[in-house]
Amino acid sequence: MRPRSTLVTALLMAAAGLGVAHASGFAIAELSITGLSEADALVANTNSLGALAYNPAAMAFHKGGYDLGLQGIYDHTQVTPAGGTGTVVATTPHWQTMPNLFWSDKIAPHTRFGFGINEPYGLQIAWPAQTFPTLAHGSAAALAPTYTQLRLFDVAPSFSYRFGPVAVDAGADYYDAHRTVLGTPLATVSGSGDQVGAHVGALGHWGTLGVGINYRSAVNVPLDGTFNDPGNSIPVNTTLHLPWQLAVGVSEALNTKLGVELDFDRTGWSRFSNMVVTPAPGVVGGGAALPTSTYDWQSSNAYRIGLHYALSRHVRLRAGYAYDVTGATNSDFSARIPDANRQEFSFGASQRLGAWSLSAGYMYVLFNTRTYASTTPLTGADPNGTSAYNGTYKTRAQLFGVSISRRFS
């Protein structure tokens, strides 16, 4: 059996499931193609079916319908490690795809039921084994962050009820972390788990003004995994602490053609502070807590503006901008998720064809360059927050998406 320090570090990194994502931390904000096109500023929108995933209270302003989308993500991450010989590009598959769906229907004059399916957290990142000089040789080579992946789906049923100009909703979020994988030069860890959270929201519409709020609860997802290296297979457990999310928005129809929305999001990344790993029951030493890996993240904000313009009765143009602040701090920085503050620029269009609509959107994500220079040497089994990850990190990403939607009569 390998030393516990190797097992602990490997599992902690895998269980976190960290990767380069396109909202702060490892969250993915793009829940529909309409949202992608308007920088995800839709929590106060009563018009678009693509807004229902952001605030299901909006279902009560529609007779019913569905919105089905597919988005592709292209990202490029690189690091110039301190003490290295040059720039290294992450070897993660640059192209990834993610589906999203929201369906709703009327069950009573003022009541709607619906559900959404999307990937609110995830993506992946991989580094060549020799990327970081401190982790390239000797026993420390077992800690090199060669590969991390998380695929987490959310199935979210909701009920919405309308009181005159105001609608409220309540529902559940079933999170399925069905694929969590880590590769190091010496081992592979894989695991999965699921858990249920909740969400509530409200949306009011008075003339040309809309005001919306949506809250999703924090969730602790238990993960059961297996640590595998040559000659060993060890079951292990940990918990993935997903943050709470709050979104507040105000929309206004400036005239008969142009509308604008301003949103404020806050994400409770302070919950993602550490992870405690235990061997599974029945394993030698089972039940005893292993050392903790610290992330020490902070809750963070995002500021969004979305615009839509009716070019004609059937064609609508969209655009948006967002500034998203990272929750990852310098005190426990990790190359597993070289996160940084980012700006998001987006645009898109939709074509209505009777009860059907076709939409397409594009977003460019510009991450701030992040130079990390820790004075803490690597002395233990956790390289987070140490000089092992010193370097200059750069990331850029592009998102493309298409969707089809249909309104029920």
Disulfide bonds with the S-S distance in Angstrom:
none
